[in-house]
Amino acid sequence: MSGVGMAIVLALSFASAVCFALALVLTKFGLRTVEPRAGAGISVPATAVLFLVLSPLTVDFAAWHGQAALLFAAVGLVFPIAVTRLTFAANRRIGAGLTGALGNLTPLFAVALAILVLGEVPRPWQLAGMAAITGGVVLLFAGSRAGPGGVPAWALLLPLAAALVRGATQPVVKLGLSLWPDPFAAVTIGYLVSAVVALAGRRAGPSAVPGGTGRLWFVAVGVCNGLAVLLLYMALARGPVAVVACLVACYPLPTLLLDRLIHGRRGLPPAVPAGVAITVAGVVLLLAG
């Protein structure tokens, strides 16, 4: 890949990470009045409608590829809807910081499946960079607790499951984009299918306080997540899964910053400087590989 091409992949991946981080931090506002499942039932369909309205301007329907469309639709059965529900639930139980840290395991699943499906075997320096990024972000949240009682062990499975789903879908999307290189088509089809899943599983009953402020927050969260997914797909269309997955997995860094700016949190765990340094070193190794 040329230097310019790598720079584009880098910019798209980091922009995706920032959007994922912003969505994660804003989710806290919505969760004050709306249950996680109901929040997913708001954010995903709202974003799907947005992509559908824009599709005549963004999707190249003349290049339609049936097999690719089926792959995008298959991804939509679980992503983003399953990841959204799991992330919202984890955010409520263990907080945005720890949710983001454990979500950093996504590259492990993404790279493993990319080797099997796409034959993309990372080079040694890329593997070293991936290990450094994973370890660095874990250090960022060393000692994090959900509250006075700490983090319940079962709640840690929520972001881990989200990381598994997110990582497993990236090579599938990459395969679809090799047949129909249109990230807008991928995100639109995926979101439409996820919206159907969300609406089909939505439970009746009130989910927000009068005034609908929680619903509005989840619409904003949906837009941020939708933009993040679009940028992720645009990066996957241009670069290998190992590089993109690892760069996007840096989203706990902006999550940490935005959580403090937006929610006014003070103080940092002692291991944060080391975590930042190791994560940055991992990015350098990844790009050098």
Secondary structure, 3 states (H helix, E strand, C coil): CCHHHHHHHHHHHHHHHHHHHHHHHHHHHHCCCCCHHHHHHHHHHHHHHHHHHHHHHHCCHHHCCHHHHHHHHHHHCCCCHHHHHHHHHHHHHHHHHHHHHHHHHHHHHHHHHHHHHCCCCCCHHHHHHHHHHHHHHHHHCCCCCCCCCCCCHHHHHHHHHHHHHHHHHHHHHHHHHHHCCCHHHHHHHHHHHHHHHHHHCCCCCCCCCCCCHHHHHHHHHHHHHHHHHHHHHHHHCCCCHHHHHHHHCCCHHHHHHHHHHHHCCCCCCCCHHHHHHHHHHHHHHHHHC
